[in-house]
Amino acid sequence: MSIRTPDVLRGRMVAELRARGAIVSDEVEAAFLAVPRHLFAPEVTAEEVYSAPEGIFTKFNDRGKPVSSVSAPWLHARMLEAARIAPGMTVLEIGSGGANAALLAELVGWHGSVTSVDIDPDITSRARELLDRAGYGRVRVRQADGAQPLPDAPARGFDRIIVTVGAADVAAAWRDQLAPGGRLVVPLRLRGLSRTLAFAHEDGHLRSDTVIRSGFVSIQGPSARAVRSVRLAGRHVRLVVDEDQEADANALTEAFTEPSREQWTSVELGGQEGVLPRLEVWLAGAIAPYGRLRATPEAAGRELVGWVLDAGMPAVWTHDSLAYLSLRQVPRATSERYELGVIAHGPGREALASRFAETVRRFDREARDSEPVVRAYGPEDPHFPGGVSVDKPSVRLTVA
Ligand SMILES: C[S@@+](CC[C@H](N)C(=O)[O-])C[C@H]1O[C@@H](n2cnc3c(N)ncnc32)[C@H](O)[C@@H]1O
């Protein structure tokens, strides 16, 4: 027998996912070993499916933008671990593809149930066919907008809701259709960041206990929201803000042409510590308005910006000034170390740089070693604590 049979390839993939900590539990491992993942991406070879480091796109819109995919195995694994699924549970998946629904079916077993909903009829018919072919006829597939309540949802709600599409909001339907003691796993756009959060109920609101860095195709339908980009230097430097955030494009573009002020914070990071991703989420609850500065490599080459990572850097602004985080290498460090600093432009640059730098130092003192906690309150929740919040159409989010 060839050593490249799908079973062998799958066994290797699962061993790698275990080794890198994406699979932690025996249950998730058993599900991954059982599901013939290659049957859910018949467009590519089994070798490609089992070695793909990221997702495999399965549909593009007429502008060439991906609208559907089979998500990356590490992401399926981490989301399933975060969901803590047990046999017999009732699970709703938003966004179909087949592979994840099959994994869910393995985890809930024959006494549980899995419903997978997708807005796109091409995707639901594809998922139906692939699930049947792989032996998962028991998964229910529905074509609907997953941000709306599902008409035939169980009366007590779903034990788990797993959203597998990038959402701009925590839809009221997900909170309303989550059973007591349930868990909601949702990739959320938060001030230009993409993070998958796992939530459980706490005192009438939802509290996150897991944060996963992840990218997803964007949700479609009435709940879709476009991000806004303010061009600060043509296409080379952009301030990316959420749809509800105000930013005076003319004043900020003008500010960006003015000289900059740098303030270095003495806050240091190692290359692999994961401190910057935690800081990025934490800032959403600490400072406002807060978004992202993105720059092309040419912008750095032309010295328009300091050191800005490809995925962008945290940014703050006022009506006429803006500031963003930057990095510099720590000289003479024995291993890779970087210092965080703030670069500010505009008439208010001194004050803005100081305020931002002090917020970063506060993170370093109070929060650098723990995962930020996101809480989602209903818009009318009297227990909403106040302070800096990220306001979405259906929820107010706090981060601490
Ligand atoms: C990343 S894919 C799903 C991946 C899949 N769960 C898997 O097994 O890997 C995201 C899907 O979400 C769907 N989608 C987008 N907006 C939606 C909405 N409002 N309701 C339901 N599905 C939606 C897209 O059509 C797309 O097929």
The ligand as a MOL file (V3000), in Angstrom:
LIG
                    3D

  0  0  0     0  0            999 V3000
M  V30 BEGIN CTAB
M  V30 COUNTS 27 29 0 0 0
M  V30 BEGIN ATOM
M  V30 1 C -15.2470 30.0010 5.8420 0
M  V30 2 S -16.7020 29.4540 5.0320 0 CHG=1
M  V30 3 C -17.3010 28.1790 6.0930 0
M  V30 4 C -16.2960 27.1090 6.3920 0
M  V30 5 C -16.8830 25.8010 6.8090 0
M  V30 6 N -17.6620 25.8670 8.0440 0
M  V30 7 C -15.8400 24.6890 6.9150 0
M  V30 8 O -16.2680 23.5720 7.1090 0
M  V30 9 O -14.6290 24.9330 6.8180 0 CHG=-1
M  V30 10 C -17.8360 30.7490 5.3600 0
M  V30 11 C -19.2020 30.5660 4.8210 0
M  V30 12 O -20.0720 31.4990 5.4280 0
M  V30 13 C -21.1200 31.7520 4.5120 0
M  V30 14 N -21.8580 32.9540 4.9250 0
M  V30 15 C -21.5770 34.2510 4.6690 0
M  V30 16 N -22.5070 35.0520 5.2110 0
M  V30 17 C -23.4220 34.2420 5.8110 0
M  V30 18 C -24.6190 34.4760 6.5380 0
M  V30 19 N -25.0810 35.7190 6.7670 0
M  V30 20 N -25.2940 33.4040 7.0060 0
M  V30 21 C -24.8520 32.1410 6.7820 0
M  V30 22 N -23.7270 31.8730 6.1020 0
M  V30 23 C -23.0040 32.8980 5.6280 0
M  V30 24 C -20.4220 31.8460 3.1750 0
M  V30 25 O -21.3400 31.6160 2.1120 0
M  V30 26 C -19.3390 30.7770 3.3210 0
M  V30 27 O -19.7320 29.5900 2.7130 0
M  V30 END ATOM
M  V30 BEGIN BOND
M  V30 1 1 1 2
M  V30 2 1 2 3
M  V30 3 1 2 10
M  V30 4 1 3 4
M  V30 5 1 4 5
M  V30 6 1 5 6
M  V30 7 1 5 7
M  V30 8 2 7 8
M  V30 9 1 7 9
M  V30 10 1 10 11
M  V30 11 1 11 12
M  V30 12 1 11 26
M  V30 13 1 12 13
M  V30 14 1 13 14
M  V30 15 1 13 24
M  V30 16 1 14 15
M  V30 17 1 14 23
M  V30 18 2 15 16
M  V30 19 1 16 17
M  V30 20 1 17 18
M  V30 21 2 17 23
M  V30 22 1 18 19
M  V30 23 2 18 20
M  V30 24 1 20 21
M  V30 25 2 21 22
M  V30 26 1 22 23
M  V30 27 1 24 25
M  V30 28 1 24 26
M  V30 29 1 26 27
M  V30 END BOND
M  V30 END CTAB
M  END
